[in-house]
Amino acid sequence: METWRSFWRLSGFERGIALEAAACLPATWVGLRIAGFRRWKGLLGWLAPRVVRDAATSSASLEETARQIARMEEAAARNLFFGTNCLEQSLVLWWLLRIRGIAAELKIGARKDLNRFEAHAWVEFHGAILNGLGEEHLHFSPFEGQTTSMGTETH
């Protein structure tokens, strides 16, 4: 019940982001399992219009908007009826930013810890991490060629 009260205290913009994220997170969970990463990311990129923000919009204003979107997406992920991982959450955040003309980058990194291979995904805007709690991304080396911004994938 408290979650609903908190939801209705949000601005209309924030509620919209939370609802979009709540719909896109389960779709991404399914899409990754059926279509795979490249195809699902390609579909998300195709669904997003290629709108570029007006040059008059300040970088600080865009960063604050990007952080607000990231907070709403993280809140939606926390309140879903199932858990999502960093890749699913990062893909959704990347898409939510992209459809608003914010050129963020999807980063995927890896590390080897003892005998285990681990991977992690996060989203950056002008080098600032938008999602994730803390600095876990610092322990992962980003894959070259996997960074995706507003344009096409670099190889």
C-alpha positions as CSV (number, residue, x, y, z in Angstrom):
1,M,0.0,0.0,0.0
2,E,2.9,2.4,0.8
3,T,4.3,1.7,-2.7
4,W,1.1,3.0,-4.3
5,R,1.1,6.1,-2.1
6,S,4.7,6.8,-3.1
7,F,3.8,6.2,-6.7
8,W,1.0,8.8,-6.6
9,R,3.2,11.4,-5.0
10,L,5.5,11.3,-8.0
11,S,5.2,13.9,-10.8
12,G,3.4,12.9,-14.0
13,F,6.8,12.7,-15.7
14,E,8.1,10.3,-13.1
15,R,5.0,8.1,-13.1
16,G,5.2,7.8,-16.8
17,I,8.9,6.7,-16.6
18,A,8.0,4.2,-13.9
19,L,5.2,2.7,-15.9
20,E,7.3,2.5,-19.1
21,A,10.0,0.8,-17.1
22,A,7.6,-1.6,-15.5
23,A,6.3,-2.6,-18.9
24,C,9.7,-2.8,-20.6
25,L,11.6,-4.7,-17.9
26,P,9.5,-7.9,-18.3
27,A,9.5,-7.5,-22.1
28,T,13.3,-7.3,-22.0
29,W,13.5,-10.3,-19.7
30,V,11.5,-12.3,-22.2
31,G,13.2,-10.7,-25.3
32,L,16.7,-11.5,-24.2
33,R,15.8,-15.2,-23.6
34,I,13.9,-15.5,-26.9
35,A,15.8,-13.2,-29.3
36,G,19.2,-12.9,-27.6
37,F,21.1,-9.8,-26.7
38,R,22.0,-8.4,-30.2
39,R,18.6,-8.9,-31.7
40,W,16.7,-7.5,-28.6
41,K,19.0,-4.5,-28.4
42,G,18.6,-3.9,-32.1
43,L,14.8,-4.0,-31.7
44,L,14.9,-1.5,-28.9
45,G,17.2,0.7,-31.0
46,W,14.8,0.5,-33.9
47,L,11.8,1.3,-31.7
48,A,13.4,4.5,-30.4
49,P,13.2,7.5,-32.7
50,R,16.5,9.1,-33.5
51,V,15.8,12.4,-31.8
52,V,18.8,14.5,-30.7
53,R,18.3,17.1,-28.0
54,D,18.4,20.8,-28.9
55,A,21.9,22.2,-28.5
56,A,20.4,24.9,-26.2
57,T,19.6,22.3,-23.6
58,S,22.5,22.3,-21.1
59,S,24.5,19.3,-20.3
60,A,23.7,19.7,-16.6
61,S,20.0,19.8,-17.3
62,L,20.3,16.6,-19.4
63,E,22.3,14.9,-16.8
64,E,19.7,15.7,-14.1
65,T,16.9,14.4,-16.4
66,A,19.0,11.2,-17.1
67,R,19.5,10.7,-13.3
68,Q,15.8,11.2,-12.7
69,I,15.0,8.6,-15.3
70,A,17.5,6.2,-13.8
71,R,16.0,6.6,-10.3
72,M,12.5,5.8,-11.7
73,E,13.7,2.8,-13.7
74,E,15.5,1.4,-10.6
75,A,12.4,1.9,-8.5
76,A,10.3,0.1,-11.0
77,A,12.8,-2.8,-11.1
78,R,12.8,-3.0,-7.3
79,N,9.0,-3.2,-7.2
80,L,8.5,-5.8,-9.9
81,F,7.0,-9.2,-9.1
82,F,10.3,-10.8,-10.2
83,G,13.9,-9.9,-10.1
84,T,15.9,-8.5,-13.1
85,N,19.6,-8.4,-13.6
86,C,22.0,-5.6,-14.5
87,L,21.8,-6.3,-18.2
88,E,18.1,-6.2,-18.3
89,Q,18.0,-3.0,-16.2
90,S,20.7,-1.3,-18.2
91,L,19.1,-2.1,-21.6
92,V,15.8,-0.6,-20.4
93,L,17.5,2.5,-19.0
94,W,19.5,2.9,-22.2
95,W,16.2,2.7,-24.2
96,L,14.3,5.1,-21.9
97,L,17.0,7.7,-22.3
98,R,17.3,7.1,-26.1
99,I,13.6,7.7,-26.7
100,R,14.0,11.0,-25.0
101,G,17.0,12.0,-27.1
102,I,19.6,11.6,-24.4
103,A,22.8,10.0,-25.8
104,A,23.8,7.6,-23.1
105,E,26.1,4.7,-23.5
106,L,25.4,1.1,-22.6
107,K,28.6,-0.5,-21.2
108,I,29.3,-4.2,-20.6
109,G,32.3,-5.3,-18.8
110,A,33.8,-8.5,-17.5
111,R,36.3,-9.8,-14.9
112,K,37.7,-13.1,-13.7
113,D,37.4,-13.6,-10.0
114,L,39.3,-16.7,-8.9
115,N,38.0,-19.3,-11.3
116,R,34.7,-17.5,-12.1
117,F,34.0,-15.3,-15.1
118,E,31.6,-12.5,-14.2
119,A,30.0,-9.8,-16.4
120,H,28.3,-6.5,-15.5
121,A,26.3,-3.9,-17.5
122,W,25.7,-0.2,-16.7
123,V,24.8,3.0,-18.4
124,E,26.9,6.2,-18.6
125,F,26.1,9.7,-19.6
126,H,29.2,11.8,-20.4
127,G,31.3,9.4,-18.4
128,A,29.0,9.5,-15.3
129,I,27.4,6.2,-14.2
130,L,23.7,6.5,-14.1
131,N,22.6,3.1,-12.7
132,G,23.9,0.7,-10.1
133,L,24.6,1.1,-6.4
134,G,28.1,2.2,-5.7
135,E,31.2,1.4,-7.7
136,E,30.9,-2.2,-8.7
137,H,31.5,-1.2,-12.4
138,L,35.1,-0.2,-11.5
139,H,36.0,-3.9,-11.0
140,F,34.9,-4.8,-14.6
141,S,36.8,-4.1,-17.8
142,P,34.5,-2.8,-20.4
143,F,34.4,-4.7,-23.7
144,E,35.6,-2.6,-26.6
145,G,33.1,-2.5,-29.4
146,Q,30.2,-3.2,-27.0
147,T,29.6,0.5,-26.1
148,T,26.4,1.8,-27.6
149,S,25.2,5.3,-27.7
150,M,22.5,7.1,-29.8
151,G,24.1,6.0,-33.0
152,T,25.2,2.6,-34.2
153,E,27.3,0.1,-32.4
154,T,31.1,0.5,-32.7
155,H,33.2,-2.4,-33.7
